[in-house]
């Protein structure tokens, strides 16, 4: 059985990595990186990337 997770990192936790567990460690499936260059839209971009990563995680877990 495969295990999946979302790993968050970055200065503002704005990078979301969807990863799968293999026998040798966690492997990147897809990376979502929010644009933090503008203060006005930074929060919205982070939430949007978080939603995309959760949606992908649900689809991957559904395949099991």
Secondary structure, DSSP 8 states (H G I E B T S, - for coil): ---EEEEEESTTS-EEEEEEEETTEEEEEEEEE---S-TTTHHHHHHHHHHHHHHHHHHHHHH-
